[in-house]
Amino acid sequence: MASSRTDRGRARTAWERTTSQLAHAVRGWRHPEQDYPARTPWIRAVSLGTGTGIAAGAAAAAGASALAGHFARSVVTPVRERPEDLEILAVIKTGAGEEVVLPANSETIIEGTYGLTFNAGTAMARVGEITALEPRDGTVTRRVEAVYGGELRNAVRGWWSSTIYPDPGAAGHPAYDVVVELPGGPAPAWHVPPRDESGPLAGQGIWGIAVHGRGGRRTEGLKALDAASDLGIDMLLMSYRNDGEAPDAEDGRYGLGVTEWEDIEAGARYALDHGAQELVLFGWSMGGAIALQMADRSPLAACVRALVLTGPVVDWIDVLAYQARANRIPHAVGRLGQWFIANEAGRRTTGLAAPVDLKALNWIDRADQLHVRTLIMHSSDDPVVPYGPSRDLAARNEMVTFVPFAQARHVKEWNYDPQRWNAHVTEWLEDLFTAEAPPRIGEVSEYVPGRGV
């Protein structure tokens, strides 16, 4: 009896450890408070013990598999409703306008201009200068520059965003509403011509195509409009499958770039049909992975002259491993999650119509296969997509220019320092299109061995 109780206790303990891990795992992409050491893989437990001891191992293995499956599904499943996880503590009327009081956290205390979206995504405030920081109270007060579509004083919760305008007009750029025919059906887009024809690249048939990131929308591309207009190039801000505006993919899952590039190809075809001769793909986060695939796979890739990537996913294997650590998922379980995504047998778990070729999305191993000039801007404190692969790709391929930022977090390089972001983009693109062999522009510094400061 004692032995039986002990075995049942082992099984219960193993299962409790597993369910505890499951409870902590994959609540979106979250910032790791520290690097958690890899724990003993539960999968090994299946070989431990006999009799009811095997039941303990089997329970742990089943739990590990469930956790890996949950992790894999969360990566490829679009989030339809974004949680309003930031409390709006107060809105204060001052002589200079309104100010908003928010909890001080790693995002809200960074200088720059950001969006505070509320009312279930139907309204947005553009939030700028920090006017007060109260460490004792744990609050930060910031100036409200504008409110679109709602009444901030009535809001109690919202979410912090890098998107600060609801449309090109609000950003000061007249635009046309257009429709791009994607493989899955028609999708809305904005065609934004330059505000004048005095830019150094005006009249040359150069179009930029903005590719937003995972969980984002085409409003993310609004951040590129000032630089594009200064250069004199047109911009196409696209929606693509599973983003809530374009038609969903048949399986309702992200392909992490290996399927979405076909939608960007459709945008390229639209641009070429409307006067474009050469293309620049702008990509943020997963949009960077999509842009890289478009430039690699599409028959129209010869028209892609350059990539401008901000906080891009250069290697999904690295990102998935990082996110597993951030969510306290043991290394072996995280690897199993990758296996679910990348193998045919994992489709029942992930819901993918076809497995995702993670090797094709690893541009560190494929560095010599990237033949398009590329500018990458990436913050060293990015808590979602580690900047190391961006730096390493520049070290391995001389066609890649890497510009490190700091304190900008994930895809907020422009928000943190728009003048610097715009300057790097405009200088780099102008040199690219006006010089036969453009020099490397940007602060390669110590991040690229052998290239000097």
N, C-alpha and C positions, 0 to 999 in steps of 0.2 A: 504493500500500500504506500509506504513511504517513497519507494522508487517511482511508483506511478504518479504520486503527487509532485515529485521533483520534476519528472518529465513534462507533466502538464504545466508546471511553473515555467520550465524552460520555453515551451512552446508559446505560452502567454507572453513571456518577456520578449521573445523574438518578435512576436506579432506587434506588441506595444511599441517596440523600437521602430518597426516598419511604419506603423500608422502615425507615429509621432513625426517621422521624417516626411511622410506624405502631407501632413497638416502644414508643415513649414515650406513645402516645395512650391515653387513656380507660381507665385502670386504676381504675375506679370514679370516685366524685366525690372529687377530691383537692385539697388546699390548695395554692394557687400560692405558691411561694417568692418570686415577684416578678411584675410585669407584663411579659410577654414581648412585644416589639414584633412587629407583624405582618410576616411575611416575604413576599417576592415570590411571588404565587400561582403554583403550578405549572401551573394550567390554561392560563396564557398560553403555556406552553412548546409547546403543540400547534401554535402558529402560527410557531414559530421554525425556521429552517433548511430545507433540502431534502434529498432523498435519504435517507441513513441518519440525517441530522440530524432528520428528521421522526420517525424511530423513537425517538430520544431524547425528543422532545417527547411522543410518544404514550405512551411508557413512564411519563413523569412524570405525564401527565394520567390515565392508568389508575391509577397509584398514588394520586393525589389523590382520585380517585373512590372507590377502595377505602377510603382513610382516612376520607373523609366518610361512606361507608356504615357503616363500623365504628363511628364516633362516633354516628351516628343509631340504629343497632341497640342500642348500649349504653344509650342513654337510655330506650328503650321496652321493653327486655327485663328482666323481673324477675330479680334475683339470687337464686338458689335456695340457695346455700351461702355464708355470710359467712366470709371468711378470718380466721383467728385470727392477727392481725398484731401483737399486743402480747405481748412476752415477759414471763413471770412469773419474776422473778429469784430471789425468796426469800419465804417466809412465816415471820415471826418471832413467837414466843410472848413476850408481855410480861405484867407484872402487871396491866395494864389490858385484856388480851385479845390478839388477833392483829393483826399489822401485815403489810402486803404491800409488797415492794420491787419497783419497776417502773422501766423506762427513763424518764427525764425527757424529755417532749416537749411540744408546744404544747397538748396536751389534758390530760395527766396532772398538770401543775403548776398547774392552775387550781383555786382554792378551790371548795368545794361538795361535793355528794354525788353519786356516779355508780355505774353498774353495771359490773362486770367479769364478762363472760359467758365460760364455758369449757366444756370437755367437749362440743364441737360443738353448743353452744347448749342443752344439757340442764341446766346449772347456772349459778348466778349468785352473785356476791358483791356486797354493798352496801358501797361504799368511801367513806370520808368524810375526816376531818381529815388534813391534811399534818403529819406529825410530824418529818420530816427531808427536807432537800433538799441533795444533794451535787453541786454543779456539776462538780467535778473528776472524779468518777466517772460523771457523767451519770445519776444515779439519784434517784428520789423515793420516800419511804416514807410510806404512808398507813394510817390506822386502818381495820380491817375491822369494820364494824358488824354484819353478819349474812351468813350463807352459806345459800343455798337450793339443795337438790337435789344436792349433790356435796361433794367434799373438796378444798378449795382447796390444801391442802399437797401434793397429788399432781399438781396442774396445772402445766404448763410454758408454756402459751400461752393467750391469750384475746383478747377485743376489748372496747374501751371503749365505753360506751353511756350514753344519757341515761335509760334505763329502770332503776329501782332496786328494783322489786318484781316478783315473778312473777305476782301476781294481787291483786284487791282485798282479800282477807282479810289478806294479808301487809302491806298498807298500812293495816290497821286499819279497813276498811270492809266490813261484811257485804254480800254480793251474791247475786243469783240468776243462775244459768246459764240463758240463754234462747236461742231460735233465731229469727233474722230470715230471712224468705223473700225472698231476692234474686232478680233476674231470672234469674240463672244457677243458682239452687238454694238450699237452706238453708245458713245460715252461723251460727257461734256468736257470741254476744255476752254481755256482762254488763249486767244492770240493777242499778244501785247506788242505792238510796234514800238520802236523807239520814239521818244517824245519829240525829237527833232533829228535832222539829217546831218548834224555837224560832227558826229562822232568819227573817230579815226577808221572805223570799219564799216561805216554807213555805205549803202549802195553796192555791197559786194556779195549779196545773196547769202549772208551768214545768219543762221537761225540757231537759237539755243532751245533745247527741250529740257524741261525741269521734271525730274523723277523723284517723287516724295518717298518717304521711308515707311517702314512697317507701322501700320496703325495710323498713318497720317493721311492727309488729303492734299489736293493740288495747291492749297493755300501756302504750303511749305515753300513752294517755289517763288512766292512773292519776295523773298529775301534777295533774290538775284536780280530783281528788276532795275534797281538803280545802276548797278554795274553794267548790265546789258544796255540800258538806255544811253549811258555815258559813252559806250563803245559804238553805239549806232546799230545794234543787231536786234532782230525780232526775237521774241520769246513765245514758246508754246508751253503752257502749264497744263499738264495732262492729268486725267484720272485713269486708273487702270484697275484690273479685276480685283474684286474683294475689298475695295476701299470705301464702299458705301455709296459711291456715286456711279461708278462704272458697273456694268453687269458682272455678277459673280462668276467665278470659274465653275465648271460643272460639278467639281468635287467640293467646292466651297473652301478650299485650302490654299495656303500660300505655297508657291514653289520655290521660295527663297531666291528667286532670280532666274531659275532655269525654265520657267514658264512665262513669267511676266514680261520678259524681254520682247515677246511677240507683240504685246500691246504697244511697247515703245517703238517697235518697228513700224507699227501702223501710224503712230504719230510722226515718225520720220517720213513716211510716205506722204502724209498730209502736207508736211512742210515742203517737201520737194515738189509736190503738185501745186503749191501756192507760191512758188518763186524762190525757195531755198536752193542753194547750190552746195553749200557745205554746212555741217552740223556740229554743234557743241552740246554734249550731254552733261547736264548738271544733275548730280545725284546726292541725296542725303541718306545716310545709314543704309538700310536695305536697298534704297534707291541707287546707291553706289554699286551694290552687287548686281542689280538689274542692268545698269548702264554698262558695266564691264561685260556682261553676257551679250548684250545687244551689239557691242563693238566687236565681240569675238565670233558670234554665231550668225548674224544677219547678213543676207545678200546685199543689204544697203550699207554695210559697215564701211565700205570704201568712201562713203560720204561723211563719215564721222571723223572730223579733223582733231577733236580734242575732248577730253573728259575733265570736268571740274567737280571734284568729289569732296564732300564735307562729312566728317565722322563716318566714313564708309565701312561697310562690311567687306573686307578684303579676303577674309578666310572664315567661313562659317564654322569650320571645325574648331577654330580657336575661340570664337564667340560662344559656341555651345558649351565648350569646356569651362569657360569663364563663368557663364551663367549657372552652370551646375554647381560650381564652387560657391558662387554667391548665394545660392539657395540651399547650401549645406547638403547637397546631394553627393554621396560617395562617388569617387572617380569611376569605378566599374559600372555603377548604375547610370551615370551620365553617358558613358560609352555605349551602354545598351540602348539608351534613348537615341543616340546618333544612329545606331544600327537599325532601329525601328524606322527612322526617317529615310535611310539610304538603301534599304533592301526591300525586295518584293514581298517577303514574308511579313514585313511590318505594316503593310497597307491596311490590314484589318484593324490594327490598333490606331493608326494615325488618320485613317479616312482618306489618304491621298490616292488619287487615281493612278499615279505612277510614283515609284520611289524617286527621291531627290539625289542627284549625283553630287555629293558633297565634295568630291575630288575636283570636279569641274569648277567649283566655287572657291577653291583654294589657290589664290593668286600668288602666294609665297612660293609654293612648289612650281607654279606655272609662270613665274616671273619673266622668263625668257620668251614667253608666248604673247606678252602684251606689247603690241606694236603701235599703240596710239599714245600720243603725248598726253600726259596726265598730270594735273595739279591736285594734290591732296592737302586739305587743311583739317587738322585733327587735334583736339585738346588732350593733353597728357593726363587729365583727371577724368576722362570719359568713364562713367560708371556702367555703361551699357555695352558699348563696343570698344574693347581695348585698343589703344592707339599703336601698340607695338607692331602689328602687321603692316600698318600704313607706313611707318618708319622703315620697316625692313624691306618692303617692296621698293621704296626709293633707293635703298642701299643696293639692291640687286638689279635694278633696271634704270639705266641712265635716262630713259625717256620720262621718268616719273620725278616730279618735283614735290618735296614734302615741306610743308610749312607748319611747324608746331605752334599750337596755342596752349594757354594754361588758364585754369579757373573757369573755362567755358562750359564744362560738363558735356552733355550729349547733344550734338547738332545745334548748339547755341553759340557757335563761334561768331556768327554774324551778330547775334543779339548782344553779346558781350562787347564786341569791338567792331561795329559795322564799317568804320573808316578803314581799318586794317584789312578786313576781309575784302571790301570793295577794291582797295588799292592793289592787293595781290592779284585779284582776278583780272582787273582791267590791264595792269601792266603785263601780266603773263600772256593774256590772250592777244593784246596788241603786238607784243614781240613775236608771238607764234605766227600771226597772220601777215606780218610785215617783214620778217627776216627769213632768209633761206634756212639758216641753222640757228634758231633762237637759243639764247643762253638759258641756263637754268636760273629761274627766278625763285627767290624764297630763301628761308633761313634753314639751310640744310644742317649747318653747325655740327655739333658733336653727334647728332643722330645718325649721320651717314659716314662711316669710317673711311678715311682716305680722301675725303673731298674738301677738307679744310673748313674754315669757319666762314 
